[in-house]
Amino acid sequence: DDGLLSLRELPSLTSFHLQECGSVIGIGLQALAAAKDLKVLNLCQCYNITDMGLSSFSALISLTYLDLGECNIVGTGLRALSSATGLKSLDLNGCVKISDVGLSVLSTIS
């Protein structure tokens, strides 16, 4: 997570792939909030990311593609995506803990 803090120095970042990085817990994801132009984010197989780690995603208003496949989320943290009105693709493949309540949160994304 500490290594992600350097992302604050890249506010023009548009694409970030961190697939299969088990050391990311979610705290470091807060640094992504500075990347206001981030459009593509791949966190597939980052098994330790939970719904709490998604809380900073509300700042990612330009996001169009998000891959959370096989992350450890139940879905309630997806509420933070409601500000990403341009979101076109959301991959939750292998998120076996997602509940009906978690999926209902997706209806808040327009």
PDB file as gemmi writes it, atoms N, CA and C in Angstrom:
CRYST1    1.000    1.000    1.000  90.00  90.00  90.00 P 1                      
ATOM      1  N   ASP A   1       0.803  -1.198   0.000  1.00  0.00           N  
ATOM      2  CA  ASP A   1       0.000   0.000   0.000  1.00  0.00           C  
ATOM      3  C   ASP A   1       0.848   1.266   0.000  1.00  0.00           C  
ATOM      4  N   ASP A   2       1.959   1.257   0.738  1.00  0.00           N  
ATOM      5  CA  ASP A   2       2.801   2.449   0.824  1.00  0.00           C  
ATOM      6  C   ASP A   2       3.321   2.886  -0.542  1.00  0.00           C  
ATOM      7  N   GLY A   3       3.623   1.934  -1.393  1.00  0.00           N  
ATOM      8  CA  GLY A   3       4.133   2.263  -2.725  1.00  0.00           C  
ATOM      9  C   GLY A   3       3.139   3.019  -3.574  1.00  0.00           C  
ATOM     10  N   LEU A   4       1.860   2.843  -3.300  1.00  0.00           N  
ATOM     11  CA  LEU A   4       0.833   3.532  -4.074  1.00  0.00           C  
ATOM     12  C   LEU A   4       0.752   5.023  -3.754  1.00  0.00           C  
ATOM     13  N   LEU A   5       1.318   5.427  -2.635  1.00  0.00           N  
ATOM     14  CA  LEU A   5       1.257   6.840  -2.258  1.00  0.00           C  
ATOM     15  C   LEU A   5       1.928   7.737  -3.283  1.00  0.00           C  
ATOM     16  N   SER A   6       2.891   7.202  -4.023  1.00  0.00           N  
ATOM     17  CA  SER A   6       3.563   8.000  -5.060  1.00  0.00           C  
ATOM     18  C   SER A   6       2.628   8.350  -6.204  1.00  0.00           C  
ATOM     19  N   LEU A   7       1.492   7.684  -6.294  1.00  0.00           N  
ATOM     20  CA  LEU A   7       0.521   7.995  -7.347  1.00  0.00           C  
ATOM     21  C   LEU A   7      -0.057   9.399  -7.199  1.00  0.00           C  
ATOM     22  N   ARG A   8       0.042   9.955  -6.011  1.00  0.00           N  
ATOM     23  CA  ARG A   8      -0.426  11.329  -5.802  1.00  0.00           C  
ATOM     24  C   ARG A   8       0.336  12.315  -6.675  1.00  0.00           C  
ATOM     25  N   GLU A   9       1.537  11.912  -7.075  1.00  0.00           N  
ATOM     26  CA  GLU A   9       2.376  12.777  -7.921  1.00  0.00           C  
ATOM     27  C   GLU A   9       2.017  12.657  -9.395  1.00  0.00           C  
ATOM     28  N   LEU A  10       1.013  11.836  -9.722  1.00  0.00           N  
ATOM     29  CA  LEU A  10       0.619  11.606 -11.113  1.00  0.00           C  
ATOM     30  C   LEU A  10      -0.860  11.953 -11.319  1.00  0.00           C  
ATOM     31  N   PRO A  11      -1.237  13.217 -11.133  1.00  0.00           N  
ATOM     32  CA  PRO A  11      -2.652  13.581 -11.231  1.00  0.00           C  
ATOM     33  C   PRO A  11      -3.226  13.427 -12.644  1.00  0.00           C  
ATOM     34  N   SER A  12      -2.377  13.320 -13.664  1.00  0.00           N  
ATOM     35  CA  SER A  12      -2.846  13.171 -15.043  1.00  0.00           C  
ATOM     36  C   SER A  12      -2.934  11.718 -15.488  1.00  0.00           C  
ATOM     37  N   LEU A  13      -2.718  10.784 -14.569  1.00  0.00           N  
ATOM     38  CA  LEU A  13      -2.784   9.359 -14.876  1.00  0.00           C  
ATOM     39  C   LEU A  13      -4.166   9.013 -15.438  1.00  0.00           C  
ATOM     40  N   THR A  14      -4.198   8.288 -16.570  1.00  0.00           N  
ATOM     41  CA  THR A  14      -5.478   7.920 -17.178  1.00  0.00           C  
ATOM     42  C   THR A  14      -5.752   6.419 -17.118  1.00  0.00           C  
ATOM     43  N   SER A  15      -4.718   5.608 -16.937  1.00  0.00           N  
ATOM     44  CA  SER A  15      -4.891   4.161 -16.916  1.00  0.00           C  
ATOM     45  C   SER A  15      -3.934   3.554 -15.890  1.00  0.00           C  
ATOM     46  N   PHE A  16      -4.455   2.624 -15.090  1.00  0.00           N  
ATOM     47  CA  PHE A  16      -3.627   2.001 -14.067  1.00  0.00           C  
ATOM     48  C   PHE A  16      -4.026   0.541 -13.905  1.00  0.00           C  
ATOM     49  N   HIS A  17      -3.056  -0.347 -14.055  1.00  0.00           N  
ATOM     50  CA  HIS A  17      -3.283  -1.790 -13.945  1.00  0.00           C  
ATOM     51  C   HIS A  17      -2.446  -2.323 -12.790  1.00  0.00           C  
ATOM     52  N   LEU A  18      -3.103  -2.946 -11.835  1.00  0.00           N  
ATOM     53  CA  LEU A  18      -2.433  -3.455 -10.640  1.00  0.00           C  
ATOM     54  C   LEU A  18      -2.856  -4.901 -10.392  1.00  0.00           C  
ATOM     55  N   GLN A  19      -3.105  -5.595 -11.459  1.00  0.00           N  
ATOM     56  CA  GLN A  19      -3.611  -6.962 -11.381  1.00  0.00           C  
ATOM     57  C   GLN A  19      -2.692  -7.872 -10.568  1.00  0.00           C  
ATOM     58  N   GLU A  20      -3.301  -8.764  -9.771  1.00  0.00           N  
ATOM     59  CA  GLU A  20      -2.620  -9.776  -8.975  1.00  0.00           C  
ATOM     60  C   GLU A  20      -1.656  -9.209  -7.934  1.00  0.00           C  
ATOM     61  N   CYS A  21      -2.025  -8.118  -7.321  1.00  0.00           N  
ATOM     62  CA  CYS A  21      -1.174  -7.514  -6.305  1.00  0.00           C  
ATOM     63  C   CYS A  21      -1.829  -7.721  -4.940  1.00  0.00           C  
ATOM     64  N   GLY A  22      -1.477  -8.813  -4.299  1.00  0.00           N  
ATOM     65  CA  GLY A  22      -2.090  -9.182  -3.038  1.00  0.00           C  
ATOM     66  C   GLY A  22      -1.712  -8.305  -1.863  1.00  0.00           C  
ATOM     67  N   SER A  23      -0.685  -7.478  -2.004  1.00  0.00           N  
ATOM     68  CA  SER A  23      -0.260  -6.647  -0.884  1.00  0.00           C  
ATOM     69  C   SER A  23      -1.086  -5.372  -0.753  1.00  0.00           C  
ATOM     70  N   VAL A  24      -1.931  -5.089  -1.726  1.00  0.00           N  
ATOM     71  CA  VAL A  24      -2.775  -3.897  -1.652  1.00  0.00           C  
ATOM     72  C   VAL A  24      -3.988  -4.221  -0.789  1.00  0.00           C  
ATOM     73  N   ILE A  25      -4.145  -3.477   0.277  1.00  0.00           N  
ATOM     74  CA  ILE A  25      -5.253  -3.688   1.200  1.00  0.00           C  
ATOM     75  C   ILE A  25      -6.386  -2.720   0.900  1.00  0.00           C  
ATOM     76  N   GLY A  26      -6.059  -1.559   0.457  1.00  0.00           N  
ATOM     77  CA  GLY A  26      -7.076  -0.565   0.161  1.00  0.00           C  
ATOM     78  C   GLY A  26      -6.692   0.823   0.605  1.00  0.00           C  
ATOM     79  N   ILE A  27      -5.871   0.916   1.636  1.00  0.00           N  
ATOM     80  CA  ILE A  27      -5.442   2.219   2.133  1.00  0.00           C  
ATOM     81  C   ILE A  27      -4.693   2.975   1.038  1.00  0.00           C  
ATOM     82  N   GLY A  28      -3.835   2.277   0.329  1.00  0.00           N  
ATOM     83  CA  GLY A  28      -3.068   2.895  -0.749  1.00  0.00           C  
ATOM     84  C   GLY A  28      -3.931   3.368  -1.900  1.00  0.00           C  
ATOM     85  N   LEU A  29      -5.117   2.798  -2.036  1.00  0.00           N  
ATOM     86  CA  LEU A  29      -6.010   3.206  -3.122  1.00  0.00           C  
ATOM     87  C   LEU A  29      -6.480   4.644  -2.958  1.00  0.00           C  
ATOM     88  N   GLN A  30      -6.393   5.168  -1.744  1.00  0.00           N  
ATOM     89  CA  GLN A  30      -6.777   6.563  -1.518  1.00  0.00           C  
ATOM     90  C   GLN A  30      -5.927   7.515  -2.344  1.00  0.00           C  
ATOM     91  N   ALA A  31      -4.703   7.106  -2.663  1.00  0.00           N  
ATOM     92  CA  ALA A  31      -3.823   7.945  -3.478  1.00  0.00           C  
ATOM     93  C   ALA A  31      -4.372   8.108  -4.890  1.00  0.00           C  
ATOM     94  N   LEU A  32      -5.176   7.170  -5.330  1.00  0.00           N  
ATOM     95  CA  LEU A  32      -5.758   7.270  -6.674  1.00  0.00           C  
ATOM     96  C   LEU A  32      -6.749   8.423  -6.786  1.00  0.00           C  
ATOM     97  N   ALA A  33      -7.257   8.895  -5.671  1.00  0.00           N  
ATOM     98  CA  ALA A  33      -8.224   9.992  -5.690  1.00  0.00           C  
ATOM     99  C   ALA A  33      -7.656  11.242  -6.344  1.00  0.00           C  
ATOM    100  N   ALA A  34      -6.349  11.381  -6.343  1.00  0.00           N  
ATOM    101  CA  ALA A  34      -5.711  12.541  -6.976  1.00  0.00           C  
ATOM    102  C   ALA A  34      -5.744  12.457  -8.495  1.00  0.00           C  
ATOM    103  N   ALA A  35      -5.944  11.254  -9.028  1.00  0.00           N  
ATOM    104  CA  ALA A  35      -5.939  11.050 -10.484  1.00  0.00           C  
ATOM    105  C   ALA A  35      -7.340  11.317 -11.040  1.00  0.00           C  
ATOM    106  N   LYS A  36      -7.684  12.570 -11.149  1.00  0.00           N  
ATOM    107  CA  LYS A  36      -9.030  12.972 -11.571  1.00  0.00           C  
ATOM    108  C   LYS A  36      -9.349  12.550 -13.006  1.00  0.00           C  
ATOM    109  N   ASP A  37      -8.318  12.287 -13.823  1.00  0.00           N  
ATOM    110  CA  ASP A  37      -8.520  11.898 -15.218  1.00  0.00           C  
ATOM    111  C   ASP A  37      -8.472  10.388 -15.425  1.00  0.00           C  
ATOM    112  N   LEU A  38      -8.397   9.618 -14.344  1.00  0.00           N  
ATOM    113  CA  LEU A  38      -8.290   8.165 -14.449  1.00  0.00           C  
ATOM    114  C   LEU A  38      -9.541   7.588 -15.108  1.00  0.00           C  
ATOM    115  N   LYS A  39      -9.328   6.873 -16.211  1.00  0.00           N  
ATOM    116  CA  LYS A  39     -10.434   6.288 -16.963  1.00  0.00           C  
ATOM    117  C   LYS A  39     -10.476   4.768 -16.825  1.00  0.00           C  
ATOM    118  N   VAL A  40      -9.311   4.135 -16.753  1.00  0.00           N  
ATOM    119  CA  VAL A  40      -9.219   2.678 -16.711  1.00  0.00           C  
ATOM    120  C   VAL A  40      -8.489   2.255 -15.437  1.00  0.00           C  
ATOM    121  N   LEU A  41      -9.118   1.380 -14.665  1.00  0.00           N  
ATOM    122  CA  LEU A  41      -8.519   0.880 -13.434  1.00  0.00           C  
ATOM    123  C   LEU A  41      -8.739  -0.629 -13.344  1.00  0.00           C  
ATOM    124  N   ASN A  42      -7.643  -1.371 -13.328  1.00  0.00           N  
ATOM    125  CA  ASN A  42      -7.698  -2.824 -13.245  1.00  0.00           C  
ATOM    126  C   ASN A  42      -7.107  -3.266 -11.914  1.00  0.00           C  
ATOM    127  N   LEU A  43      -7.958  -3.775 -11.047  1.00  0.00           N  
ATOM    128  CA  LEU A  43      -7.545  -4.283  -9.736  1.00  0.00           C  
ATOM    129  C   LEU A  43      -7.885  -5.770  -9.607  1.00  0.00           C  
ATOM    130  N   CYS A  44      -8.038  -6.427 -10.747  1.00  0.00           N  
ATOM    131  CA  CYS A  44      -8.396  -7.839 -10.777  1.00  0.00           C  
ATOM    132  C   CYS A  44      -7.393  -8.670  -9.980  1.00  0.00           C  
ATOM    133  N   GLN A  45      -7.919  -9.558  -9.177  1.00  0.00           N  
ATOM    134  CA  GLN A  45      -7.135 -10.485  -8.361  1.00  0.00           C  
ATOM    135  C   GLN A  45      -6.294  -9.794  -7.284  1.00  0.00           C  
ATOM    136  N   CYS A  46      -6.710  -8.622  -6.890  1.00  0.00           N  
ATOM    137  CA  CYS A  46      -6.121  -7.974  -5.713  1.00  0.00           C  
ATOM    138  C   CYS A  46      -7.002  -8.407  -4.543  1.00  0.00           C  
ATOM    139  N   TYR A  47      -6.762  -9.604  -4.074  1.00  0.00           N  
ATOM    140  CA  TYR A  47      -7.645 -10.326  -3.164  1.00  0.00           C  
ATOM    141  C   TYR A  47      -7.911  -9.627  -1.840  1.00  0.00           C  
ATOM    142  N   ASN A  48      -7.058  -8.743  -1.419  1.00  0.00           N  
ATOM    143  CA  ASN A  48      -7.221  -8.113  -0.113  1.00  0.00           C  
ATOM    144  C   ASN A  48      -7.991  -6.804  -0.157  1.00  0.00           C  
ATOM    145  N   ILE A  49      -8.426  -6.400  -1.336  1.00  0.00           N  
ATOM    146  CA  ILE A  49      -9.235  -5.181  -1.435  1.00  0.00           C  
ATOM    147  C   ILE A  49     -10.657  -5.507  -0.996  1.00  0.00           C  
ATOM    148  N   THR A  50     -11.165  -4.699  -0.075  1.00  0.00           N  
ATOM    149  CA  THR A  50     -12.520  -4.887   0.447  1.00  0.00           C  
ATOM    150  C   THR A  50     -13.374  -3.675   0.096  1.00  0.00           C  
ATOM    151  N   ASP A  51     -14.625  -3.713   0.486  1.00  0.00           N  
ATOM    152  CA  ASP A  51     -15.532  -2.590   0.232  1.00  0.00           C  
ATOM    153  C   ASP A  51     -15.015  -1.301   0.859  1.00  0.00           C  
ATOM    154  N   MET A  52     -14.383  -1.389   2.001  1.00  0.00           N  
ATOM    155  CA  MET A  52     -13.839  -0.210   2.658  1.00  0.00           C  
ATOM    156  C   MET A  52     -12.778   0.463   1.773  1.00  0.00           C  
ATOM    157  N   GLY A  53     -12.009  -0.328   1.086  1.00  0.00           N  
ATOM    158  CA  GLY A  53     -10.981   0.206   0.202  1.00  0.00           C  
ATOM    159  C   GLY A  53     -11.535   0.975  -0.982  1.00  0.00           C  
ATOM    160  N   LEU A  54     -12.798   0.739  -1.311  1.00  0.00           N  
ATOM    161  CA  LEU A  54     -13.421   1.420  -2.447  1.00  0.00           C  
ATOM    162  C   LEU A  54     -13.937   2.811  -2.096  1.00  0.00           C  
ATOM    163  N   SER A  55     -13.905   3.179  -0.835  1.00  0.00           N  
ATOM    164  CA  SER A  55     -14.502   4.446  -0.405  1.00  0.00           C  
ATOM    165  C   SER A  55     -13.919   5.665  -1.107  1.00  0.00           C  
ATOM    166  N   SER A  56     -12.653   5.627  -1.444  1.00  0.00           N  
ATOM    167  CA  SER A  56     -12.036   6.789  -2.097  1.00  0.00           C  
ATOM    168  C   SER A  56     -12.373   6.877  -3.579  1.00  0.00           C  
ATOM    169  N   PHE A  57     -13.058   5.884  -4.116  1.00  0.00           N  
ATOM    170  CA  PHE A  57     -13.378   5.871  -5.542  1.00  0.00           C  
ATOM    171  C   PHE A  57     -14.399   6.937  -5.930  1.00  0.00           C  
ATOM    172  N   SER A  58     -15.031   7.559  -4.974  1.00  0.00           N  
ATOM    173  CA  SER A  58     -16.006   8.610  -5.300  1.00  0.00           C  
ATOM    174  C   SER A  58     -15.343   9.790  -5.995  1.00  0.00           C  
ATOM    175  N   ALA A  59     -14.035   9.930  -5.848  1.00  0.00           N  
ATOM    176  CA  ALA A  59     -13.306  11.023  -6.516  1.00  0.00           C  
ATOM    177  C   ALA A  59     -12.977  10.689  -7.971  1.00  0.00           C  
ATOM    178  N   LEU A  60     -13.180   9.450  -8.378  1.00  0.00           N  
ATOM    179  CA  LEU A  60     -12.808   9.017  -9.730  1.00  0.00           C  
ATOM    180  C   LEU A  60     -13.954   9.262 -10.706  1.00  0.00           C  
ATOM    181  N   ILE A  61     -14.239  10.515 -10.949  1.00  0.00           N  
ATOM    182  CA  ILE A  61     -15.406  10.892 -11.749  1.00  0.00           C  
ATOM    183  C   ILE A  61     -15.244  10.597 -13.239  1.00  0.00           C  
ATOM    184  N   SER A  62     -14.022  10.397 -13.718  1.00  0.00           N  
ATOM    185  CA  SER A  62     -13.786  10.136 -15.137  1.00  0.00           C  
ATOM    186  C   SER A  62     -13.717   8.649 -15.466  1.00  0.00           C  
ATOM    187  N   LEU A  63     -13.856   7.805 -14.471  1.00  0.00           N  
ATOM    188  CA  LEU A  63     -13.695   6.369 -14.652  1.00  0.00           C  
ATOM    189  C   LEU A  63     -14.705   5.809 -15.656  1.00  0.00           C  
ATOM    190  N   THR A  64     -14.204   5.047 -16.643  1.00  0.00           N  
ATOM    191  CA  THR A  64     -15.074   4.394 -17.618  1.00  0.00           C  
ATOM    192  C   THR A  64     -14.984   2.873 -17.536  1.00  0.00           C  
ATOM    193  N   TYR A  65     -13.870   2.348 -17.025  1.00  0.00           N  
ATOM    194  CA  TYR A  65     -13.664   0.901 -16.932  1.00  0.00           C  
ATOM    195  C   TYR A  65     -13.059   0.561 -15.576  1.00  0.00           C  
ATOM    196  N   LEU A  66     -13.680  -0.379 -14.881  1.00  0.00           N  
ATOM    197  CA  LEU A  66     -13.181  -0.816 -13.581  1.00  0.00           C  
ATOM    198  C   LEU A  66     -13.274  -2.329 -13.494  1.00  0.00           C  
ATOM    199  N   ASP A  67     -12.153  -2.971 -13.219  1.00  0.00           N  
ATOM    200  CA  ASP A  67     -12.109  -4.419 -13.048  1.00  0.00           C  
ATOM    201  C   ASP A  67     -11.785  -4.722 -11.592  1.00  0.00           C  
ATOM    202  N   LEU A  68     -12.765  -5.259 -10.888  1.00  0.00           N  
ATOM    203  CA  LEU A  68     -12.605  -5.668  -9.491  1.00  0.00           C  
ATOM    204  C   LEU A  68     -12.724  -7.185  -9.361  1.00  0.00           C  
ATOM    205  N   GLY A  69     -12.531  -7.880 -10.467  1.00  0.00           N  
ATOM    206  CA  GLY A  69     -12.668  -9.329 -10.480  1.00  0.00           C  
ATOM    207  C   GLY A  69     -11.832 -10.000  -9.400  1.00  0.00           C  
ATOM    208  N   GLU A  70     -12.467 -10.897  -8.670  1.00  0.00           N  
ATOM    209  CA  GLU A  70     -11.842 -11.697  -7.630  1.00  0.00           C  
ATOM    210  C   GLU A  70     -11.334 -10.884  -6.433  1.00  0.00           C  
ATOM    211  N   CYS A  71     -11.863  -9.677  -6.266  1.00  0.00           N  
ATOM    212  CA  CYS A  71     -11.553  -8.909  -5.063  1.00  0.00           C  
ATOM    213  C   CYS A  71     -12.476  -9.384  -3.951  1.00  0.00           C  
ATOM    214  N   ASN A  72     -12.165  -9.019  -2.741  1.00  0.00           N  
ATOM    215  CA  ASN A  72     -12.881  -9.505  -1.565  1.00  0.00           C  
ATOM    216  C   ASN A  72     -13.973  -8.522  -1.153  1.00  0.00           C  
ATOM    217  N   ILE A  73     -14.891  -8.238  -2.081  1.00  0.00           N  
ATOM    218  CA  ILE A  73     -15.937  -7.251  -1.803  1.00  0.00           C  
ATOM    219  C   ILE A  73     -17.302  -7.928  -1.716  1.00  0.00           C  
ATOM    220  N   VAL A  74     -18.191  -7.311  -0.948  1.00  0.00           N  
ATOM    221  CA  VAL A  74     -19.569  -7.795  -0.868  1.00  0.00           C  
ATOM    222  C   VAL A  74     -20.499  -6.909  -1.688  1.00  0.00           C  
ATOM    223  N   GLY A  75     -20.002  -5.749  -2.091  1.00  0.00           N  
ATOM    224  CA  GLY A  75     -20.749  -4.892  -2.997  1.00  0.00           C  
ATOM    225  C   GLY A  75     -21.171  -3.557  -2.441  1.00  0.00           C  
ATOM    226  N   THR A  76     -21.276  -3.426  -1.120  1.00  0.00           N  
ATOM    227  CA  THR A  76     -21.752  -2.166  -0.550  1.00  0.00           C  
ATOM    228  C   THR A  76     -20.814  -0.998  -0.865  1.00  0.00           C  
ATOM    229  N   GLY A  77     -19.534  -1.277  -1.028  1.00  0.00           N  
ATOM    230  CA  GLY A  77     -18.560  -0.232  -1.352  1.00  0.00           C  
ATOM    231  C   GLY A  77     -18.723   0.323  -2.755  1.00  0.00           C  
ATOM    232  N   LEU A  78     -19.495  -0.371  -3.593  1.00  0.00           N  
ATOM    233  CA  LEU A  78     -19.717   0.103  -4.958  1.00  0.00           C  
ATOM    234  C   LEU A  78     -20.488   1.414  -4.982  1.00  0.00           C  
ATOM    235  N   ARG A  79     -21.119   1.767  -3.865  1.00  0.00           N  
ATOM    236  CA  ARG A  79     -21.843   3.039  -3.767  1.00  0.00           C  
ATOM    237  C   ARG A  79     -20.918   4.218  -4.090  1.00  0.00           C  
ATOM    238  N   ALA A  80     -19.639   4.071  -3.819  1.00  0.00           N  
ATOM    239  CA  ALA A  80     -18.668   5.135  -4.090  1.00  0.00           C  
ATOM    240  C   ALA A  80     -18.548   5.415  -5.580  1.00  0.00           C  
ATOM    241  N   LEU A  81     -19.036   4.513  -6.414  1.00  0.00           N  
ATOM    242  CA  LEU A  81     -18.952   4.703  -7.864  1.00  0.00           C  
ATOM    243  C   LEU A  81     -20.082   5.558  -8.419  1.00  0.00           C  
ATOM    244  N   SER A  82     -20.993   5.985  -7.595  1.00  0.00           N  
ATOM    245  CA  SER A  82     -22.145   6.741  -8.084  1.00  0.00           C  
ATOM    246  C   SER A  82     -21.749   8.044  -8.766  1.00  0.00           C  
ATOM    247  N   SER A  83     -20.575   8.578  -8.452  1.00  0.00           N  
ATOM    248  CA  SER A  83     -20.128   9.812  -9.104  1.00  0.00           C  
ATOM    249  C   SER A  83     -19.454   9.529 -10.449  1.00  0.00           C  
ATOM    250  N   ALA A  84     -19.162   8.272 -10.731  1.00  0.00           N  
ATOM    251  CA  ALA A  84     -18.537   7.893 -12.007  1.00  0.00           C  
ATOM    252  C   ALA A  84     -19.629   7.686 -13.046  1.00  0.00           C  
ATOM    253  N   THR A  85     -20.236   8.776 -13.468  1.00  0.00           N  
ATOM    254  CA  THR A  85     -21.389   8.700 -14.364  1.00  0.00           C  
ATOM    255  C   THR A  85     -21.029   8.207 -15.760  1.00  0.00           C  
ATOM    256  N   GLY A  86     -19.749   8.204 -16.101  1.00  0.00           N  
ATOM    257  CA  GLY A  86     -19.317   7.714 -17.406  1.00  0.00           C  
ATOM    258  C   GLY A  86     -18.897   6.260 -17.391  1.00  0.00           C  
ATOM    259  N   LEU A  87     -19.099   5.569 -16.270  1.00  0.00           N  
ATOM    260  CA  LEU A  87     -18.682   4.173 -16.155  1.00  0.00           C  
ATOM    261  C   LEU A  87     -19.425   3.321 -17.184  1.00  0.00           C  
ATOM    262  N   LYS A  88     -18.664   2.666 -18.053  1.00  0.00           N  
ATOM    263  CA  LYS A  88     -19.234   1.842 -19.118  1.00  0.00           C  
ATOM    264  C   LYS A  88     -19.051   0.357 -18.847  1.00  0.00           C  
ATOM    265  N   SER A  89     -17.966  -0.006 -18.133  1.00  0.00           N  
ATOM    266  CA  SER A  89     -17.662  -1.412 -17.910  1.00  0.00           C  
ATOM    267  C   SER A  89     -17.227  -1.633 -16.469  1.00  0.00           C  
ATOM    268  N   LEU A  90     -17.907  -2.573 -15.819  1.00  0.00           N  
ATOM    269  CA  LEU A  90     -17.591  -2.944 -14.445  1.00  0.00           C  
ATOM    270  C   LEU A  90     -17.502  -4.459 -14.395  1.00  0.00           C  
ATOM    271  N   ASP A  91     -16.316  -4.981 -14.104  1.00  0.00           N  
ATOM    272  CA  ASP A  91     -16.094  -6.424 -14.063  1.00  0.00           C  
ATOM    273  C   ASP A  91     -16.018  -6.877 -12.611  1.00  0.00           C  
ATOM    274  N   LEU A  92     -16.961  -7.710 -12.221  1.00  0.00           N  
ATOM    275  CA  LEU A  92     -17.014  -8.264 -10.869  1.00  0.00           C  
ATOM    276  C   LEU A  92     -16.873  -9.788 -10.913  1.00  0.00           C  
ATOM    277  N   ASN A  93     -16.295 -10.282 -11.977  1.00  0.00           N  
ATOM    278  CA  ASN A  93     -16.111 -11.716 -12.164  1.00  0.00           C  
ATOM    279  C   ASN A  93     -15.357 -12.326 -10.982  1.00  0.00           C  
ATOM    280  N   GLY A  94     -15.894 -13.376 -10.417  1.00  0.00           N  
ATOM    281  CA  GLY A  94     -15.219 -14.069  -9.322  1.00  0.00           C  
ATOM    282  C   GLY A  94     -15.350 -13.409  -7.966  1.00  0.00           C  
ATOM    283  N   CYS A  95     -16.167 -12.375  -7.860  1.00  0.00           N  
ATOM    284  CA  CYS A  95     -16.420 -11.741  -6.554  1.00  0.00           C  
ATOM    285  C   CYS A  95     -17.541 -12.538  -5.883  1.00  0.00           C  
ATOM    286  N   VAL A  96     -17.171 -13.669  -5.309  1.00  0.00           N  
ATOM    287  CA  VAL A  96     -18.155 -14.638  -4.818  1.00  0.00           C  
ATOM    288  C   VAL A  96     -18.895 -14.186  -3.569  1.00  0.00           C  
ATOM    289  N   LYS A  97     -18.432 -13.126  -2.931  1.00  0.00           N  
ATOM    290  CA  LYS A  97     -19.088 -12.644  -1.713  1.00  0.00           C  
ATOM    291  C   LYS A  97     -20.134 -11.562  -1.979  1.00  0.00           C  
ATOM    292  N   ILE A  98     -20.281 -11.151  -3.234  1.00  0.00           N  
ATOM    293  CA  ILE A  98     -21.239 -10.090  -3.528  1.00  0.00           C  
ATOM    294  C   ILE A  98     -22.650 -10.590  -3.253  1.00  0.00           C  
ATOM    295  N   SER A  99     -23.399  -9.793  -2.517  1.00  0.00           N  
ATOM    296  CA  SER A  99     -24.764 -10.142  -2.134  1.00  0.00           C  
ATOM    297  C   SER A  99     -25.768  -9.397  -3.008  1.00  0.00           C  
ATOM    298  N   ASP A 100     -27.031  -9.766  -2.861  1.00  0.00           N  
ATOM    299  CA  ASP A 100     -28.092  -9.060  -3.573  1.00  0.00           C  
ATOM    300  C   ASP A 100     -28.121  -7.593  -3.169  1.00  0.00           C  
ATOM    301  N   VAL A 101     -27.909  -7.337  -1.878  1.00  0.00           N  
ATOM    302  CA  VAL A 101     -27.875  -5.955  -1.385  1.00  0.00           C  
ATOM    303  C   VAL A 101     -26.729  -5.206  -2.049  1.00  0.00           C  
ATOM    304  N   GLY A 102     -25.581  -5.847  -2.154  1.00  0.00           N  
ATOM    305  CA  GLY A 102     -24.431  -5.228  -2.800  1.00  0.00           C  
ATOM    306  C   GLY A 102     -24.710  -4.908  -4.258  1.00  0.00           C  
ATOM    307  N   LEU A 103     -25.359  -5.817  -4.946  1.00  0.00           N  
ATOM    308  CA  LEU A 103     -25.703  -5.576  -6.350  1.00  0.00           C  
ATOM    309  C   LEU A 103     -26.747  -4.476  -6.508  1.00  0.00           C  
ATOM    310  N   SER A 104     -27.628  -4.351  -5.550  1.00  0.00           N  
ATOM    311  CA  SER A 104     -28.663  -3.313  -5.644  1.00  0.00           C  
ATOM    312  C   SER A 104     -28.046  -1.915  -5.599  1.00  0.00           C  
ATOM    313  N   VAL A 105     -26.876  -1.810  -5.018  1.00  0.00           N  
ATOM    314  CA  VAL A 105     -26.173  -0.526  -4.969  1.00  0.00           C  
ATOM    315  C   VAL A 105     -25.863  -0.023  -6.380  1.00  0.00           C  
ATOM    316  N   LEU A 106     -25.691  -0.950  -7.311  1.00  0.00           N  
ATOM    317  CA  LEU A 106     -25.371  -0.572  -8.687  1.00  0.00           C  
ATOM    318  C   LEU A 106     -26.469   0.269  -9.330  1.00  0.00           C  
ATOM    319  N   SER A 107     -27.690   0.160  -8.836  1.00  0.00           N  
ATOM    320  CA  SER A 107     -28.791   0.939  -9.403  1.00  0.00           C  
ATOM    321  C   SER A 107     -28.619   2.423  -9.149  1.00  0.00           C  
ATOM    322  N   THR A 108     -27.726   2.805  -8.233  1.00  0.00           N  
ATOM    323  CA  THR A 108     -27.489   4.223  -7.948  1.00  0.00           C  
ATOM    324  C   THR A 108     -26.530   4.848  -8.955  1.00  0.00           C  
ATOM    325  N   ILE A 109     -25.899   4.020  -9.774  1.00  0.00           N  
ATOM    326  CA  ILE A 109     -24.963   4.530 -10.781  1.00  0.00           C  
ATOM    327  C   ILE A 109     -25.749   4.848 -12.038  1.00  0.00           C  
ATOM    328  N   SER A 110     -25.670   6.103 -12.462  1.00  0.00           N  
ATOM    329  CA  SER A 110     -26.442   6.477 -13.665  1.00  0.00           C  
ATOM    330  C   SER A 110     -25.553   6.580 -14.879  1.00  0.00           C  
TER     331      SER A 110                                                      
END                                                                             
